Amino acid sequence: MAYLSGADYAILILFLLFSAAVGVYHALRGDRQRSAQQYLLANRNMHPIPVAISLVVSVLSAVTYLGTPAEVYVHGPQYWVVLLNKIFPVYIVVFSFCPLFYRLKVTSIYEYLDMRFGKVVRYTGVTINFVYLILYMGIVVFAPALALNAVTGISLVGSILAVGIVCTFYTTIGGITAVVWTDVFQQSIIMLAGFLVTIIACCVDVGGLKRVFQINIEHGRGTFFDFRPNPTIRHSFWSVFIGLGVLMTSYVGTNQIIVQRYMTCRTLRQSQFSAGLGTFVMGFVELLAVFSGMCLYAYFAGCDPLTTGKIQSADQLMAYVMVDLFQKTPGVAGFLISAAFSASLSTVSSGVNALATLTGQDIIRNFYPDMSDFKFTLILKFASIFYGVLCICVAFLVSALGGILPLTISLIGILNGPILGVFCLGIYFPWCNTKGAVSGMIFAVAFAFWLKIGSIIYPPYLDDPPLYVDQCPVLIENVTELVTIGIAETTLWSQNTITESPTETYSGIAKLYSFSYAYYTPLTCFLTIIVGLLVSFMTGGNGGSIVDPKLISPWANSFCCCLPRSWRLTLNGGIETDVTGKGKYVPVDLEMDENCNDMQGKGRTKSI
């Protein structure tokens, strides 16, 4: 274990103090966060560029900063396809989800589910999101604190308390404005600098950028495109492009943390711009994380610190290389470790603000609709304190869970699919009813839990490239089995430095349990939609009631324009059919030709 210098600790302290100062500044300026609109949505007056930057660092937490390079180090660089999988999420969110939420002027995205399906679906979704956010925030605080404690000796308790207290402080007094600007001025710069400094230092040490690629290719890590359709492959082109692409759609389109960000913009166009720009930039930052993992492998090639026992988990690699490279340069290691703290601060502060929003809009406002704005804002601030303290408690609880931690991490990952699925049911399928939406969510969550438990009994085989120790100062002859718990997903592997492990196959239903974790979100989303539609049809759809056209995306309606009149009326729940795809509607009883042209000459339309 290498300990940090006094200069390193000084930089860490300055970093935390600056974060707190941003909150104080925004608490004292303007109307001093006295209105709920200012506290939760910055009076819908934010510029799209800082909002886009905040989107990036809110999604890319310490899991990305520490976990993604470790993932690439162990499993290879196929994860780079995350740069490409942003294409469809951007299009769907920017042109479908974002316009719908912005025009409805929602503060909590679950207000939409109430408008569309009623309170049962709304509170089912809110409950799932509460569980997800609380567990996720606790892990985002604990995981990097554990990694840093193991490598640098930084106190585990001190790390958890420092991150939890500071982010709770500036989020409570400064609201969404403080969260966004802290992300812009500190978290984004430090995280980006952390990746760049690590990449440059490793490249210089091994002999340049070209040498990094040569080492990875020579050691069996040159597969950048794996087009095998096998769904059990952890990271193929398809699992990353499709599976993690759908996961990104759920993050940016139906996650309160992210949607609340782009709802703070002045206009719909700015909101769309920030959502689109932020999602694309996420891809480039994740690409830096992937290249950092390749640089880590080149740096440690021939003397793997996992195999030699210098570190106990792959997630400690980033912290280990920081100290190993810059231990003799006071302050640099402290600056790089600040990047891990900044990643945690951004995600946790965003989660605290989102939970306060859900509590206020989905619970307090429903039971006390006439409460004064001043009192409501005060309750929101107390809610922020409560959730900040709860986050710290969950982080300490996670530290005591031991072997249950990987299961917890996996379970929070499968909750995104049902939420995305129920929003798709509401936005794209007018005939879906409340019974269908609830049934779809419950079935998908239950199926995902069953699938995950099965994957523990029948763990998937990971065909990882080997890790070597032949260039260590003292050659290790007997390599023992390594069991590593990753931040983002449970990872179990037996690694031999000379030969690869024999292929292990399952038969029957056990094959289903070996599905890559990347497919969990699209699978549960698809199940939510299918079960929701089937139950809706079996229970009579909307029973003849008309769905408000403002709650339905024009995309869904355009698919029905060429169907027979009776079908259009049934499938659209009595609402008018969009034949232009631009929000222009014609009555559902008009006859259309195969090109969706009005055959009755009644071409008048109306816009929502």
Backbone torsions as a table, in degrees:
resi	resn	phi	psi	omega
1	MET	NA	133.2	179.3
2	ALA	-107.6	130.2	-176.6
3	TYR	-96.1	150.3	-179.0
4	LEU	-79.2	156.4	178.7
5	SER	-86.4	172.9	177.0
6	GLY	-61.8	-36.8	178.1
7	ALA	-63.8	-37.0	178.6
8	ASP	-63.7	-45.0	179.3
9	TYR	-66.5	-34.5	178.5
10	ALA	-62.8	-41.3	179.2
11	ILE	-66.0	-40.6	177.6
12	LEU	-60.6	-42.8	-179.2
13	ILE	-66.7	-42.8	177.7
14	LEU	-61.2	-39.1	178.6
15	PHE	-60.5	-46.6	-179.6
16	LEU	-67.0	-38.7	179.3
17	LEU	-65.8	-38.1	179.1
18	PHE	-64.3	-40.6	178.4
19	SER	-60.4	-43.3	178.9
20	ALA	-65.7	-36.3	-179.0
21	ALA	-65.3	-35.2	177.5
22	VAL	-61.1	-42.2	178.2
23	GLY	-63.4	-41.5	178.7
24	VAL	-62.7	-42.5	-179.3
25	TYR	-59.9	-47.5	-177.7
26	HIS	-76.0	-18.8	175.3
27	ALA	-76.0	-24.0	-175.9
28	LEU	-99.2	-15.6	-177.0
29	ARG	-94.7	161.8	176.3
30	GLY	62.2	-133.5	-179.4
31	ASP	-89.5	13.9	173.5
32	ARG	57.8	37.5	175.5
33	GLN	55.8	40.9	-177.5
34	ARG	-90.7	-11.7	179.0
35	SER	-112.9	150.2	179.9
36	ALA	-64.7	-36.9	179.8
37	GLN	-61.9	-39.7	178.6
38	GLN	-72.7	-41.3	-175.0
39	TYR	-68.5	-39.1	-174.8
40	LEU	-97.3	-32.1	-173.7
41	LEU	-129.1	10.8	178.8
42	ALA	52.2	36.8	-178.3
43	ASN	56.6	25.1	-178.1
44	ARG	49.5	48.2	-173.5
45	ASN	-131.7	20.4	-178.2
46	MET	-84.2	148.3	175.7
47	HIS	-77.1	143.7	-174.7
48	PRO	-65.4	-28.7	-177.6
49	ILE	-65.8	-53.9	176.9
50	PRO	-61.5	-32.1	177.5
51	VAL	-64.6	-43.1	179.0
52	ALA	-62.0	-42.6	178.7
53	ILE	-63.3	-40.6	179.0
54	SER	-64.2	-37.1	176.3
55	LEU	-57.4	-44.2	-175.9
56	VAL	-61.7	-53.6	-174.2
57	VAL	-74.6	-19.1	176.7
58	SER	-72.0	-38.2	179.2
59	VAL	-79.0	-42.8	-175.7
60	LEU	-87.5	84.4	-175.4
61	SER	-85.3	-165.8	175.9
62	ALA	-61.7	-21.8	174.5
63	VAL	-59.8	-40.5	178.1
64	THR	-73.3	-44.9	-174.6
65	TYR	-64.8	-40.4	-179.6
66	LEU	-100.9	-36.4	-172.3
67	GLY	-79.7	-40.3	-176.4
68	THR	-66.8	-46.8	175.0
69	PRO	-58.0	-37.1	178.0
70	ALA	-66.4	-39.7	177.9
71	GLU	-59.7	-45.3	-179.8
72	VAL	-69.1	-39.4	179.1
73	TYR	-57.8	-42.9	-174.5
74	VAL	-85.9	-44.5	-169.2
75	HIS	-103.1	-10.0	-179.2
76	GLY	103.6	173.7	-168.9
77	PRO	-89.8	12.0	-176.7
78	GLN	-61.5	-17.4	-179.3
79	TYR	-65.0	-11.8	-176.7
80	TRP	-61.3	-18.8	-178.6
81	VAL	-62.4	-10.4	175.7
82	VAL	-57.7	-23.4	177.0
83	LEU	-66.8	-34.9	-177.8
84	LEU	-85.8	-26.8	-173.8
85	ASN	-76.4	4.8	177.0
86	LYS	-85.7	-9.4	-173.4
87	ILE	-61.0	-55.7	-177.1
88	PHE	-71.7	-40.4	175.0
89	PRO	-56.1	-41.4	179.2
90	VAL	-60.5	-47.4	-176.9
91	TYR	-64.0	-45.2	-177.5
92	ILE	-65.9	-46.6	-176.5
93	VAL	-69.3	-46.6	-174.6
94	VAL	-66.5	-39.5	-173.0
95	PHE	-105.5	-0.8	179.5
96	SER	-128.6	-62.3	-176.7
97	PHE	-68.5	-49.9	-174.7
98	CYS	-59.1	-49.0	178.7
99	PRO	-60.4	-38.3	-178.5
100	LEU	-64.6	-51.0	-178.5
101	PHE	-64.9	-40.2	-175.2
102	TYR	-68.2	-41.9	-178.7
103	ARG	-70.4	-26.9	176.6
104	LEU	-80.3	-11.4	178.6
105	LYS	58.0	41.6	-179.7
106	VAL	-80.7	148.9	172.3
107	THR	-98.5	-46.7	171.6
108	SER	-101.4	133.8	-179.3
109	ILE	-64.7	-19.8	-179.1
110	TYR	-78.5	-8.2	169.4
111	GLU	-62.4	-33.8	177.7
112	TYR	-63.4	-44.2	-179.9
113	LEU	-62.4	-32.7	176.1
114	ASP	-66.5	-45.6	178.7
115	MET	-61.5	-38.1	-173.1
116	ARG	-86.3	-44.3	-172.9
117	PHE	-120.2	-18.0	-177.5
118	GLY	107.1	179.5	-170.7
119	LYS	-71.8	-29.0	-178.7
120	VAL	-61.2	-48.6	178.9
121	VAL	-67.2	-39.7	-179.9
122	ARG	-58.0	-49.1	-175.2
123	TYR	-77.9	-23.7	171.3
124	THR	-64.4	-45.7	177.4
125	GLY	-64.6	-41.5	179.4
126	VAL	-62.4	-41.6	179.8
127	THR	-61.8	-46.3	178.3
128	ILE	-60.2	-42.3	-178.8
129	ASN	-67.9	-37.4	177.4
130	PHE	-60.3	-48.6	-180.0
131	VAL	-59.8	-46.0	-178.9
132	TYR	-59.6	-51.6	-174.8
133	LEU	-65.8	-41.9	-177.2
134	ILE	-65.7	-46.2	178.2
135	LEU	-64.6	-42.8	-176.8
136	TYR	-63.6	-44.3	-180.0
137	MET	-63.2	-40.8	178.5
138	GLY	-61.1	-41.3	-179.2
139	ILE	-72.0	-37.9	179.4
140	VAL	-63.2	-31.1	176.3
141	VAL	-78.7	-43.9	-173.2
142	PHE	-73.1	-45.3	-171.0
143	ALA	-58.7	-51.9	177.6
144	PRO	-66.9	-32.7	177.5
145	ALA	-62.3	-40.0	178.5
146	LEU	-65.5	-44.6	-179.8
147	ALA	-61.7	-44.9	-178.9
148	LEU	-68.3	-35.9	178.3
149	ASN	-64.3	-40.8	-177.5
150	ALA	-69.0	-31.6	-173.7
151	VAL	-97.0	-40.7	-171.3
152	THR	-109.0	-13.1	-178.3
153	GLY	84.7	4.0	175.9
154	ILE	-62.1	133.3	-176.7
155	SER	-56.9	129.4	177.7
156	LEU	-64.1	-46.2	179.1
157	VAL	-63.7	-43.1	179.8
158	GLY	-63.3	-39.9	179.3
159	SER	-63.4	-47.0	-179.2
160	ILE	-62.3	-45.8	-179.1
161	LEU	-66.0	-41.3	-178.4
162	ALA	-62.0	-50.3	-179.4
163	VAL	-64.7	-46.5	-177.6
164	GLY	-63.2	-45.4	-176.7
165	ILE	-70.2	-44.9	-177.0
166	VAL	-64.5	-47.3	-177.2
167	CYS	-69.0	-34.5	176.0
168	THR	-64.3	-39.3	-179.3
169	PHE	-63.0	-55.1	-173.8
170	TYR	-75.6	-24.3	175.7
171	THR	-72.5	-39.5	-177.9
172	THR	-66.7	-45.4	-174.4
173	ILE	-88.2	-23.7	-175.0
174	GLY	-106.5	-12.5	178.1
175	GLY	66.2	-161.3	-176.2
176	ILE	-63.2	-30.1	179.9
177	THR	-64.0	-44.7	178.6
178	ALA	-64.9	-38.2	180.0
179	VAL	-62.7	-46.9	-177.8
180	VAL	-64.3	-48.7	-175.4
181	TRP	-72.5	-28.5	172.7
182	THR	-65.9	-39.7	175.3
183	ASP	-59.1	-41.6	-175.2
184	VAL	-71.0	-53.3	-171.3
185	PHE	-80.1	-21.1	-173.4
186	GLN	-126.0	-62.6	-173.1
187	GLN	-58.1	-48.3	-175.7
188	SER	-64.6	-44.1	-177.9
189	ILE	-65.4	-46.3	-177.1
190	ILE	-68.0	-42.0	179.9
191	MET	-63.8	-45.0	179.0
192	LEU	-63.0	-44.2	178.9
193	ALA	-63.3	-36.6	178.5
194	GLY	-60.0	-45.6	177.2
195	PHE	-63.5	-47.0	-175.1
196	LEU	-65.0	-43.8	-179.9
197	VAL	-63.5	-42.3	178.8
198	THR	-62.6	-45.0	-179.6
199	ILE	-62.7	-47.9	-177.6
200	ILE	-63.7	-44.7	-178.6
201	ALA	-63.3	-42.0	179.2
202	CYS	-67.0	-41.4	179.3
203	CYS	-61.9	-43.0	179.0
204	VAL	-63.2	-40.4	-176.6
205	ASP	-68.1	-38.4	-175.4
206	VAL	-91.0	-9.1	177.1
207	GLY	110.9	19.9	174.0
208	GLY	114.8	168.9	-177.6
209	LEU	-62.4	-43.1	-179.2
210	LYS	-61.6	-38.7	-178.8
211	ARG	-66.2	-33.1	176.9
212	VAL	-59.0	-47.8	179.7
213	PHE	-66.3	-39.8	-179.8
214	GLN	-60.7	-44.7	-179.0
215	ILE	-63.6	-43.9	-179.9
216	ASN	-63.4	-41.8	179.6
217	ILE	-67.4	-43.5	179.6
218	GLU	-60.8	-29.9	-176.7
219	HIS	-99.9	22.4	174.1
220	GLY	79.7	21.6	180.0
221	ARG	-117.1	38.3	-178.8
222	GLY	-105.4	10.9	179.3
223	THR	-87.6	104.2	-179.9
224	PHE	-99.7	-19.8	177.6
225	PHE	-128.0	112.9	176.4
226	ASP	-118.2	98.4	-174.1
227	PHE	-92.0	11.1	177.6
228	ARG	-61.2	131.8	-176.8
229	PRO	-80.1	0.3	-177.8
230	ASN	-58.6	116.3	-176.7
231	PRO	-73.0	-6.3	179.0
232	THR	-88.7	-8.7	177.9
233	ILE	-70.6	126.9	-174.2
234	ARG	-56.4	-54.1	-178.9
235	HIS	-132.7	88.7	168.9
236	SER	-100.3	175.3	176.1
237	PHE	-57.3	-41.3	-174.6
238	TRP	-73.5	-39.8	-178.9
239	SER	-66.4	-36.0	179.2
240	VAL	-78.9	-44.1	-176.6
241	PHE	-69.1	-46.9	-177.2
242	ILE	-87.9	-54.8	-174.8
243	GLY	-62.3	-56.0	180.0
244	LEU	-74.4	-19.3	173.3
245	GLY	-66.6	-43.2	176.0
246	VAL	-65.4	-38.6	176.5
247	LEU	-59.7	-41.6	177.9
248	MET	-64.9	-36.3	176.3
249	THR	-60.6	-40.7	178.4
250	SER	-67.6	-37.7	178.4
251	TYR	-61.6	-50.8	-171.5
252	VAL	-85.0	-28.5	-174.5
253	GLY	-95.3	-32.2	-173.6
254	THR	-134.2	30.8	176.5
255	ASN	-112.0	122.2	-176.0
256	GLN	-55.4	-37.7	-179.2
257	ILE	-56.7	-44.9	-173.9
258	ILE	-83.3	-46.0	-178.6
259	VAL	-60.3	-39.3	179.1
260	GLN	-60.3	-30.6	177.9
261	ARG	-63.2	-57.9	-173.7
262	TYR	-77.3	-5.0	170.6
263	MET	-77.6	-9.9	179.7
264	THR	-83.3	-6.5	-178.0
265	CYS	-74.2	161.1	-173.7
266	ARG	-71.4	-40.0	-174.9
267	THR	-131.2	165.6	176.8
268	LEU	-61.5	-42.1	-178.8
269	ARG	-61.3	-41.5	177.8
270	GLN	-66.9	-37.4	178.0
271	SER	-62.8	-43.6	177.8
272	GLN	-64.9	-40.3	179.9
273	PHE	-62.8	-45.1	-178.8
274	SER	-65.9	-40.3	178.9
275	ALA	-64.7	-45.0	-179.2
276	GLY	-66.9	-47.9	-179.4
277	LEU	-63.1	-44.9	-178.8
278	GLY	-61.3	-40.7	-178.9
279	THR	-66.9	-41.7	178.2
280	PHE	-65.7	-41.2	-179.9
281	VAL	-64.6	-34.1	175.0
282	MET	-53.8	-42.5	-179.9
283	GLY	-59.9	-42.4	-179.3
284	PHE	-70.3	-37.4	177.4
285	VAL	-67.4	-40.0	176.7
286	GLU	-64.6	-32.6	176.4
287	LEU	-65.1	-38.3	174.2
288	LEU	-61.4	-40.0	178.4
289	ALA	-64.0	-39.1	177.8
290	VAL	-63.7	-45.7	-179.6
291	PHE	-66.9	-31.5	174.7
292	SER	-61.1	-40.7	177.7
293	GLY	-63.3	-39.2	176.4
294	MET	-65.1	-39.1	177.7
295	CYS	-66.0	-38.9	177.0
296	LEU	-60.8	-42.2	-179.9
297	TYR	-65.2	-42.8	179.1
298	ALA	-61.9	-37.9	-179.0
299	TYR	-66.8	-42.0	-177.1
300	PHE	-96.9	7.9	-175.5
301	ALA	-56.2	128.1	178.7
302	GLY	89.6	-9.4	178.4
303	CYS	-149.0	68.2	-175.7
304	ASP	-63.1	120.7	-179.2
305	PRO	-68.5	-21.7	175.3
306	LEU	-67.5	-49.0	-177.5
307	THR	-66.6	-38.2	-178.5
308	THR	-78.1	-9.2	177.1
309	GLY	84.6	10.8	178.3
310	LYS	-69.1	-29.3	172.8
311	ILE	-130.9	156.4	-176.8
312	GLN	-99.6	-17.0	-176.5
313	SER	-141.4	144.9	178.5
314	ALA	-61.3	-26.1	-179.3
315	ASP	-69.8	-8.7	177.1
316	GLN	-91.3	-1.2	-175.1
317	LEU	-61.2	-47.7	-177.5
318	MET	-60.9	-45.7	179.1
319	ALA	-64.0	-38.6	-178.6
320	TYR	-65.5	-44.4	-178.6
321	VAL	-69.1	-31.9	177.0
322	MET	-59.1	-48.5	-178.6
323	VAL	-71.5	-38.9	-178.5
324	ASP	-64.3	-38.4	-177.7
325	LEU	-79.0	-37.3	-167.7
326	PHE	-122.3	20.6	-178.4
327	GLN	-62.8	-29.9	-178.6
328	LYS	-92.2	4.1	177.8
329	THR	-116.7	94.8	-174.0
330	PRO	-56.9	133.2	175.2
331	GLY	98.7	-32.0	-176.3
332	VAL	-68.3	-47.1	178.5
333	ALA	-60.5	-39.3	177.7
334	GLY	-63.3	-38.7	178.0
335	PHE	-64.7	-44.1	-178.4
336	LEU	-67.6	-37.3	178.4
337	ILE	-70.2	-28.5	173.9
338	SER	-59.6	-29.8	178.8
339	ALA	-63.6	-38.6	177.5
340	ALA	-65.5	-41.7	177.3
341	PHE	-65.4	-39.4	-178.9
342	SER	-64.2	-38.0	178.5
343	ALA	-63.2	-40.3	177.9
344	SER	-67.5	-44.3	-179.3
345	LEU	-57.5	-45.0	-176.9
346	SER	-61.4	-48.6	-177.6
347	THR	-67.1	-43.1	-177.3
348	VAL	-68.4	-42.8	178.5
349	SER	-62.6	-38.5	177.4
350	SER	-64.9	-41.2	179.4
351	GLY	-66.4	-40.7	178.1
352	VAL	-61.7	-44.9	179.0
353	ASN	-64.5	-39.9	179.7
354	ALA	-67.0	-41.7	178.7
355	LEU	-64.9	-38.7	176.4
356	ALA	-63.4	-38.8	178.3
357	THR	-64.0	-46.8	179.1
358	LEU	-61.3	-41.7	179.3
359	THR	-62.9	-44.6	-178.0
360	GLY	-69.8	-52.2	-173.7
361	GLN	-77.9	-37.2	-173.9
362	ASP	-93.4	-16.9	-178.6
363	ILE	-119.5	-62.6	-174.5
364	ILE	-61.0	-49.0	-177.9
365	ARG	-63.1	-30.6	179.9
366	ASN	-72.0	-38.4	-178.5
367	PHE	-87.5	-27.6	-179.2
368	TYR	-131.4	70.6	-175.4
369	PRO	-66.7	-21.5	-176.7
370	ASP	-97.8	9.5	-179.3
371	MET	-63.4	140.7	-179.7
372	SER	-64.2	151.9	-177.2
373	ASP	-64.8	-36.7	-179.8
374	PHE	-63.7	-46.0	-179.4
375	LYS	-66.8	-39.5	178.9
376	PHE	-62.1	-43.0	178.9
377	THR	-64.7	-38.7	178.1
378	LEU	-62.8	-40.7	177.8
379	ILE	-64.5	-38.4	177.6
380	LEU	-59.8	-39.8	179.7
381	LYS	-68.2	-39.7	176.2
382	PHE	-66.5	-35.6	176.9
383	ALA	-63.6	-38.6	177.8
384	SER	-62.1	-42.3	177.2
385	ILE	-61.7	-45.4	-178.7
386	PHE	-59.1	-46.7	-176.8
387	TYR	-72.4	-29.6	174.3
388	GLY	-64.5	-44.9	177.7
389	VAL	-65.2	-40.5	178.8
390	LEU	-61.5	-39.4	178.1
391	CYS	-60.4	-43.7	178.4
392	ILE	-62.6	-42.6	-179.9
393	CYS	-64.1	-41.8	179.7
394	VAL	-64.9	-38.2	178.1
395	ALA	-61.3	-42.8	177.2
396	PHE	-68.0	-35.8	177.4
397	LEU	-64.6	-41.2	178.5
398	VAL	-60.7	-37.3	-179.3
399	SER	-64.7	-21.9	-180.0
400	ALA	-95.3	-7.0	-176.0
401	LEU	-74.7	-29.5	179.3
402	GLY	63.2	-118.0	-175.5
403	GLY	-68.3	-13.4	179.2
404	ILE	-78.7	-18.0	-176.5
405	LEU	-55.3	-49.7	-178.3
406	PRO	-59.3	-39.1	178.2
407	LEU	-63.6	-41.2	178.6
408	THR	-60.7	-43.7	179.9
409	ILE	-61.7	-42.8	-178.9
410	SER	-66.9	-39.6	-176.3
411	LEU	-67.3	-37.1	178.8
412	ILE	-68.8	-24.6	178.1
413	GLY	-71.1	-27.9	-177.3
414	ILE	-86.4	-2.6	-180.0
415	LEU	-82.8	-13.0	-179.5
416	ASN	-70.7	-38.4	-175.9
417	GLY	-59.9	-51.5	179.4
418	PRO	-60.3	-35.3	178.4
419	ILE	-66.1	-46.9	176.7
420	LEU	-60.6	-40.8	-178.8
421	GLY	-62.0	-42.6	-177.6
422	VAL	-70.7	-32.5	174.6
423	PHE	-68.3	-37.7	176.3
424	CYS	-63.7	-39.6	177.1
425	LEU	-59.2	-43.2	-178.8
426	GLY	-71.9	-38.9	-172.3
427	ILE	-82.2	-36.2	-171.1
428	TYR	-110.5	-9.8	-175.7
429	PHE	-129.1	89.3	-175.6
430	PRO	-60.4	-25.3	-177.4
431	TRP	-82.1	-6.0	179.5
432	CYS	-71.1	136.7	-179.1
433	ASN	-113.7	-178.2	-176.0
434	THR	-62.4	-43.5	-179.8
435	LYS	-60.4	-40.7	179.1
436	GLY	-65.3	-42.9	-178.4
437	ALA	-63.8	-45.7	179.8
438	VAL	-65.5	-45.1	-179.2
439	SER	-61.4	-42.3	179.9
440	GLY	-61.3	-46.1	179.8
441	MET	-62.9	-48.5	-176.8
442	ILE	-63.9	-43.2	-179.8
443	PHE	-63.1	-43.6	-177.6
444	ALA	-65.4	-42.2	179.0
445	VAL	-63.9	-44.5	179.5
446	ALA	-63.2	-42.1	179.7
447	PHE	-63.6	-42.1	-178.9
448	ALA	-65.1	-40.2	177.1
449	PHE	-62.7	-43.6	179.0
450	TRP	-61.6	-42.8	-179.6
451	LEU	-63.7	-41.0	-178.0
452	LYS	-68.5	-42.3	178.5
453	ILE	-63.0	-39.5	176.9
454	GLY	-62.7	-35.7	-179.9
455	SER	-69.6	-21.4	175.9
456	ILE	-76.1	-38.3	178.3
457	ILE	-71.5	-39.8	178.6
458	TYR	-118.4	76.9	-175.6
459	PRO	-63.1	140.7	179.6
460	PRO	-68.2	145.3	175.8
461	TYR	-79.8	134.8	-179.2
462	LEU	-111.6	111.5	-178.0
463	ASP	-85.5	71.7	-174.5
464	ASP	-86.7	148.6	172.6
465	PRO	-66.3	154.9	-174.2
466	PRO	-72.6	157.7	172.0
467	LEU	-112.3	136.2	-171.5
468	TYR	-114.4	152.8	175.9
469	VAL	-131.7	16.3	-173.8
470	ASP	-71.3	-13.5	-179.2
471	GLN	-107.5	11.5	176.7
472	CYS	-70.0	153.1	177.2
473	PRO	-54.1	-38.5	175.6
474	VAL	-122.0	113.8	-175.9
475	LEU	-68.8	129.8	177.7
476	ILE	-89.4	120.7	-175.7
477	GLU	-86.9	-37.9	-177.9
478	ASN	-108.7	110.9	179.9
479	VAL	-97.8	120.4	-177.9
480	THR	-87.8	167.5	180.0
481	GLU	-69.3	133.7	179.9
482	LEU	-105.9	133.9	174.8
483	VAL	-120.1	114.1	-173.1
484	THR	-118.2	131.6	175.2
485	ILE	-99.3	117.4	-178.3
486	GLY	-89.0	160.9	-180.0
487	ILE	-68.7	-47.2	-171.3
488	ALA	-87.3	-21.1	-174.4
489	GLU	-162.8	148.5	175.6
490	THR	-64.8	128.1	-178.3
491	THR	-128.7	115.6	177.7
492	LEU	-119.8	126.0	176.9
493	TRP	-150.8	151.4	170.9
494	SER	-105.4	121.1	-172.6
495	GLN	-115.0	123.6	175.9
496	ASN	-111.1	137.5	-175.0
497	THR	-81.8	-9.7	-176.7
498	ILE	-109.0	-49.4	-178.2
499	THR	-125.9	157.0	179.2
500	GLU	-80.7	154.5	178.9
501	SER	-69.1	149.5	179.0
502	PRO	-66.8	147.1	-179.5
503	THR	-66.6	133.5	178.9
504	GLU	-114.2	128.7	-178.2
505	THR	-122.9	152.8	176.1
506	TYR	-116.4	160.1	177.9
507	SER	-123.1	162.9	177.5
508	GLY	66.1	-144.0	-176.2
509	ILE	-68.3	-18.3	179.5
510	ALA	-61.5	-25.2	177.9
511	LYS	-63.5	-34.1	-180.0
512	LEU	-63.2	-35.0	-178.8
513	TYR	-69.4	-17.5	-177.6
514	SER	-88.7	4.5	178.7
515	PHE	-56.5	142.9	176.1
516	SER	-61.0	140.4	177.7
517	TYR	-56.3	-24.4	-177.4
518	ALA	-64.1	-22.5	-178.4
519	TYR	-90.1	-3.3	-176.8
520	TYR	-61.2	-44.7	-178.1
521	THR	-66.1	-50.8	177.8
522	PRO	-62.6	-33.9	-179.5
523	LEU	-66.5	-47.6	-179.3
524	THR	-70.6	-32.4	175.4
525	CYS	-64.4	-46.9	179.8
526	PHE	-61.7	-43.2	179.4
527	LEU	-64.0	-39.9	177.5
528	THR	-59.0	-43.9	-178.2
529	ILE	-68.2	-48.1	-177.5
530	ILE	-62.8	-50.1	-179.9
531	VAL	-64.3	-39.6	179.0
532	GLY	-61.5	-42.1	179.6
533	LEU	-69.7	-41.9	179.9
534	LEU	-62.6	-47.2	179.9
535	VAL	-64.5	-37.7	178.7
536	SER	-62.4	-43.6	178.4
537	PHE	-64.0	-42.1	-177.6
538	MET	-70.1	-23.0	-178.5
539	THR	-104.7	16.4	172.7
540	GLY	87.2	17.3	177.7
541	GLY	60.4	-134.1	-179.2
542	ASN	-90.1	7.0	175.1
543	GLY	62.1	29.4	178.4
544	GLY	88.5	-8.4	178.8
545	SER	-75.0	148.5	-176.6
546	ILE	-92.9	130.9	178.2
547	VAL	-84.8	136.2	178.4
548	ASP	-61.4	121.7	-179.1
549	PRO	-57.3	-26.0	-179.6
550	LYS	-67.3	-16.6	-178.1
551	LEU	-93.9	-1.9	-176.5
552	ILE	-116.7	138.2	177.8
553	SER	-74.9	139.5	175.3
554	PRO	-57.8	-25.5	179.0
555	TRP	-58.1	-44.3	-176.4
556	ALA	-64.5	-42.0	-175.5
557	ASN	-68.1	-32.7	-176.2
558	SER	-65.3	-25.1	-180.0
559	PHE	-72.7	-16.4	-174.4
560	CYS	-100.8	-1.3	-169.0
561	CYS	-65.8	-28.0	-176.2
562	CYS	-96.5	1.6	179.3
563	LEU	-79.6	160.6	176.0
564	PRO	-55.6	154.0	-174.2
565	ARG	-56.4	-45.3	-178.1
566	SER	-64.7	-35.8	177.9
567	TRP	-66.9	-43.3	-179.6
568	ARG	-60.5	-43.0	-178.2
569	LEU	-63.4	-41.0	-179.9
570	THR	-69.3	-49.8	-175.1
571	LEU	-68.2	-28.2	-178.6
572	ASN	-94.4	8.4	174.9
573	GLY	60.1	29.2	178.1
574	GLY	86.0	-2.4	-179.8
575	ILE	-88.2	170.6	-178.0
576	GLU	-78.9	156.1	-173.6
577	THR	-101.0	127.9	178.1
578	ASP	-79.9	119.0	-179.4
579	VAL	-108.2	0.7	-178.6
580	THR	-112.3	-19.0	-176.7
581	GLY	74.6	9.5	-177.0
582	LYS	-124.7	24.1	178.5
583	GLY	84.8	10.9	177.5
584	LYS	-98.2	134.7	-172.2
585	TYR	-123.9	149.9	171.3
586	VAL	-125.2	154.4	179.2
587	PRO	-57.6	145.6	-174.1
588	VAL	-69.7	-14.5	-177.1
589	ASP	-91.5	7.2	175.9
590	LEU	-78.3	146.5	176.5
591	GLU	-88.2	136.0	-178.7
592	MET	-119.0	145.4	173.7
593	ASP	-85.7	-175.5	-175.0
594	GLU	-64.9	-18.3	177.6
595	ASN	-98.3	13.2	179.7
596	CYS	64.4	34.3	175.0
597	ASN	-96.8	146.2	-179.9
598	ASP	-70.2	117.7	-178.0
599	MET	-88.0	-7.3	-177.0
600	GLN	-103.2	-2.2	178.2
601	GLY	69.2	24.7	-178.9
602	LYS	-102.2	25.8	-166.6
603	GLY	-41.9	17.0	178.6
604	ARG	-77.5	137.8	179.8
605	THR	-126.8	165.7	173.0
606	LYS	-138.0	150.8	-177.3
607	SER	-105.6	148.2	173.7
608	ILE	-84.5	NA	NA
